[in-house]
Every structure is written in structure tokens, then in C-alpha cells.
């Protein structure tokens, strides 16, 4: 039996991916806001704060500010590609951990929003500036959420805590510039 292959490889640009992800996250956050209590959680595993997933979450959080969220993020790389633009690390209230062990490079980026919305994408070692080929969207899928949550919790336990880049004693413009003597840790290194 012969398996037919597509005539051309389907790829998506980084901006298209960010837009689709942002729409998915906004839809999920809107469902949380309309649900009982108007609160929920977001967990994510991303290559860096420059990842399309991290950028999409940052954009979505600015669009749906009425939801009370517990946000946890695991990043594999603290280097920032564009130091002039704001990143997820600039948003107060997000708990970050660093997973620097190279053995986890084959892990996939993932995002869990609320109780049932899950997105899974390219592996952590893949350069997000290249065209991305792999992504799965799961809407209203409690089984996918359970699997993603178990995976996230195991990675969270192995990752090391990062201090927040937000400090109440430091002015926002100093944080944006990424320097200052009182800044405990800057992602703009």
C-alpha cells in the first residue's frame, strides 16, 4: 500500500503563528472570564520569552485584562533576541522557572489555558525564527489538559526558580531599559 504525501510542505510564518495562538488564547481567556469566578490558570513551556507562544500570551493578556490568572512559565533559554520590545518577563505576577538541562531539548512547547484548552508546538531546541511546522490545538479536551498538566508539573519540579524582572523599587523605564543597580535579575543580559 502506498501512502500519498502532500504535494508541498505546509508552513506558517512566525507572525501567522502568533496571530493564531493569540486568537486561541483570547478565546480561552474569554471563556474563563465568563465562567464561574472569572479566574483560572495558564501554564506554559517555551523556548524563550521571544517565542511566538510567549509573545502571543503577552498580547492576549493585554486584550483580556478582566481575568484573575495564576500564570506559570518554564523557559529553556533566558537570552532575549529583541531587547527593545517588551516581553513576558516584564509582566508582573507571572512565576518563571528555568529549565536549562539540554536533555529536555526534545520537549515540546506547550500552553494550557484554563481547564480544557491546550496548544502544543515545536520542540524547545528549534529556532522560533524559522518557519514552524508542528502545532496541535485542543479545545475543550480534558484528556489533553490532563496529559499536558502532568508533563508541566514534572518539568516544573526539575526547573530552577527565576527572580522576577519586576521590582517595586525600580521605575518601569529602568526595567524596560534592563539596567539599574537595584535590579535583582534582568532578562536583558
C-alpha angles and dihedrals in degrees: 000000000000122000114216118224126207115268091235136020113256111226135170129210120238093250092051090050092050091050093050092046092048091051090049092050094045090051090050094046091047089054089051092049091051093046128086112300095004092244139107147139139271124198125182141177112201139165093236142331086269091062116120087240093055092046091049092051091050091051092046093050090055090053098048105038097154096079121095105223139185102209123190123178133186115201127190098198129033096195114113122215099199110033094181098063123074117254139195088268089067093063113095119229099036115121113217133195129184121229101191098159106117091212088077093058090106091059114110126237110254140182127195118190119187122323102321116012116100133171123188123187146162122335122271095252094057116102107244091210090070121078111281120228107175128068136136125196119201117187120187092355112140092179092057089046092052092051093046091047093052090049092047094049092052092050091044090056091053096044124090121238118252123209114242118259088221115089122175090217093057124075116242092242091058090050090050090050089049098226139091135116095253096050106115097202130353127203087207094079 
